[in-house]
Amino acid sequence: LEAMTADESPARSPSVASKRPLPKTYASPSSRLYDTSAAREKMSKQALFYSTSKDEPSLLNISFASEPKAGLGAQLVNCDKDSDTDSNMFSPGFAVIGKVLPGDTVAKRAGVAVGDHLVAVNGTGFRRFAPDYKMEEVEKLNDDDEVVQLDNRVIQPGKAYDEMLSKIKSVKAAGDPPLLLSLERYGWDARPNAWKRFLDARDGNVPDAMMMSQEHEQWRNTTFPIDLTSRGLQKILKSKAVSEIHVESISSEFPPTVYVNYGSLVTLQSGGEITADDIANAFVMFTERMLRKAKDPRHPKTCQFIDLSDITVTTGFRVESLKKIYSVFEPNYPETLYKMVMYPVSTMLGTTARTLLSFVNEKTQSKFLITNSLDQVCAELGWDKGEVDECGGIPKFMEKHEEQSTMMVFK
């Protein structure tokens, strides 16, 4: 039990605001898919890109029948603290997996992941609100032959976390029936995981964050699916003007990077081959692909590397394109940008860039690095400068680590 809990301090009395039902959000396809061969065959005439996060949870049941005295091998985060009432208001239960411990543990063998929400102990619910899905429609993450009857009990916050731990201890002490934990897993953009990002983006103001979240859901409804056969989008994909870069850095803290060859985009747009909407859609697709791979769905992050090799003050920036991209990302992907790097940038070009980007809010600007130093670029993005030099520079380094799926490109 000790290995299962990271914080067992009792929560203070809850506020009225802590008991809030999870509202229905946007309608979405039951299968969020963007580049599998099955979808390609099914949609041969019109290939579509869906959001990589779904609203409905998956269910994971963990039985301790074979190891009744074993610990889970994971740390729980207490979601029943009065100080975190607003940030946890859309958490379905009162505990979430904060870390999966190393070793051959029950959690590892059962496929437990960071961000999983513990909602029941031996079928007894420890829920903040009732589920808004039908059990028969939920994906089961394990093939346990034992049928788990969940009562979906909703209990008041305040002592729920402590009561859940007591239940776990009493079941383990009795030994029969064995301990059985039920967890729900949500996508990175589902409300249980995304809500805190919207709350942070609005500095803890719940009404403002709620409005932002609802507007985001409406945007998703009208944006997805994206038509992959769009002429402009295909131009961007084929030219690799926007692509995905994943580098195994020396530290796990560095997320994958969206690579943007800004010179190629300017050339394509100047020639009338693409629009600002095409560029924004390309950004959305690659961002969605990378956020889906986040190790912690509660804190998904990406980096952006803007290659300005072919850009001069004379060539200039496409301000309308920059504003279009910002208008999409600021309200819909809050708190997901780890770092945006613009390189190489001369002193004069840097001054121009900073002036043109003045419409970006201060919090986002603090994550920008506009530099002419390759050492700074590598330090900020977690790249090995020696490897960049061995590759012959940034372009070849990008080609080596590119992860663009050919399934999105059509002849």
C-alpha positions, -999 to +999 in steps of 0.1 A: +000+000+000+028+024+008+041+020-028+007+029-041+004+063-025+025+095-029+004+117-007-019+104+021-024+137+040-060+142+049-079+167+028-096+197+043-134+202+042-146+206+006-162+238-007-195+237-025-178+243-058-160+209-056-192+190-064-198+197-101-211+172-127-191+165-158-212+180-186-215+165-220-189+178-244-186+177-282-197+148-303-168+128-317-161+097-336-157+066-314-124+059-331-099+087-333-077+077-362-054+095-385-030+072-402-037+035-401-039+013-432-075+003-422-087+039-423-067+045-455-086+017-472-119+027-458-115+063-469-098+058-502-118+086-518-117+111-489-089+107-463-097+124-431-077+134-400-095+132-367-084+146-334-061+122-316-079+125-283-113+110-276-138+120-250-149+085-239-127+067-214-112+033-216-115+010-186-087-010-169-095-036-142-066-048-120-070-080-101-047-090-072-059-126-072-025-140-080-007-117-056-031-107-028-004-091-007+014-072-034+015-034-038+003-018-070+037-004-079+025+031-086+021+064-068-013+079-063-020+116-064-046+129-040-074+147-060-095+154-029-077+184-014-097+215-008-068+236-021-071+219-055-109+220-057-112+240-089-084+221-108-099+187-099-135+195-106-136+174-137-116+145-123-140+115-122-125+101-091-104+112-061-070+097-071-049+096-102-018+076-111+011+101-108+040+077-114+045+040-123+074+027-103+102+007-120+104-031-117+082-061-123+051-048-106+014-054-107+010-020-123+035-027-151+021-061-159-015-047-160-006-018-182-013+010-158-003+044-171+003+079-157-029+098-157-052+068-151-081+077-127-090+053-099-128+051-097-137+019-079-125-007-054-140-041-058-169-026-077-176+000-051-175+035-067-154+063-054-166+088-079-169+126-079-198+124-104-217+097-123-203+085-156-218+099-187-211+069-209-227+035-213-206+007-199-212-016-229-197+011-251-165+015-231-132+000-244-117-026-221-080-023-218-074-058-205-089-092-213-099-101-177-124-130-178-139-118-145-169-095-150-166-065-128-199-051-116-195-014-109-221+004-088-208+038-100-214+052-065-209+090-062-196+103-029-190+137-014-155+151-015-136+159+016-129+124+030-133+104-002-096+098-007-091+086+028-122+064+026-109+048-006-075+040+010-093+025+040-114+003+016-082-009-001-066-018+032-096-036+045-100-057+013-064-066+013-065-076+050-096-098+044-079-115+015-111-129+000-124-117-023-090-104-037-085-067-043-098-054-076-091-018-087-110-001-116-094+028-134-105+051-162-081+063-189-089+095-208-073+112-238-050+142-234-077+166-246-106+151-227-119+173-198-104+153-169-069+159-184-074+192-203-094+212-178-064+223-157-046+236-188-076+259-196-078+270-159-041+278-159-044+297-191-071+319-175-051+324-143-075+303-122-106+322-132-132+294-134-159+312-154-133+324-180-117+289-182-152+273-186-160+297-215-126+290-231-131+252-228-166+254-243-154+275-272-126+250-277-151+222-279-171+241-305-139+247-325-132+210-325-167+202-337-162+225-367-125+218-374-123+180-374-121+159-394-096+177-416-096+167-453-061+153-460-067+155-498-068+193-497-045+207-524-028+232-502-023+208-474-008+182-497+016+208-510+028+215-474+031+178-466+049+168-498+074+197-495+079+188-458+076+225-450+060+213-418+070+180-402+075+161-370+109+158-354+116+134-325+151+134-311+161+111-282+176+138-260+198+132-230+168+142-208+132+130-209+119+165-202+122+176-238+091+169-259+091+163-297+093+192-320+072+206-349+097+216-376+087+245-398+107+255-429+094+290-430+111+298-463+093+270-480+059+282-466+066+318-478+075+305-513+044+283-515+021+311-502+036+338-524+029+315-554-007+311-544-003+274-538-013+274-501-033+296-478-029+306-441-057+281-434-036+253-449-007+263-428-028+263-396-043+229-404-008+215-409+002+228-375-029+214-359-023+179-374+013+176-363+006+191-329-022+166-324+000+137-334+027+147-309+005+155-280-011+121-283+024+106-275+028+125-243+039+104-214+015+122-191-018+132-207-024+158-180+007+177-191+012+172-229+039+194-245+055+201-278+083+223-291+083+244-323+114+250-344+110+277-370+138+274-396+145+309-409+175+300-431+160+315-462+143+345-446+157+381-447+143+414-437+135+420-474+117+386-477+098+394-446+073+376-424+038+367-434+021+384-405-014+372-416-002+336-414+014+341-380-018+357-366-039+328-381-017+302-364-018+321-331-056+325-333-059+287-335-033+277-309-037+302-281-074+293-274-073+256-283-039+243-272-032+263-240-002+254-219+011+228-244+040+249-258+073+240-241+095+262-263+094+279-297+128+285-313+134+307-343+168+302-359+190+315-375+181+351-369+203+381-374+201+411-350+180+431-375+157+402-384+153+394-347+142+430-340+117+427-368+104+393-356+099+406-320+080+436-333+057+416-355+050+391-327+039+418-303+003+405-306+013+373-287+005+373-250+033+377-225+031+342-211+035+327-246+063+351-255+083+340-225+086+306-242+101+321-274+138+319-282+148+341-312+185+334-317+214+331-341+233+307-317+231+270-325+244+263-290+213+280-276+190+261-299+205+227-288+203+236-252+167+247-253+155+217-274+177+190-258+196+183-290+232+171-292+251+198-310+278+173-319+253+152-338+239+183-355+275+192-367+281+156-378+249+157-399+261+188-417+237+212-401+201+217-392+185+206-425+202+172-426+197+167-388+159+173-394+159+148-422+175+122-400+149+126-372+118+133-393+087+112-384+062+124-410+038+096-419+037+088-456+001+077-450-009+114-450+007+121-484-012+112-516+000+112-552 
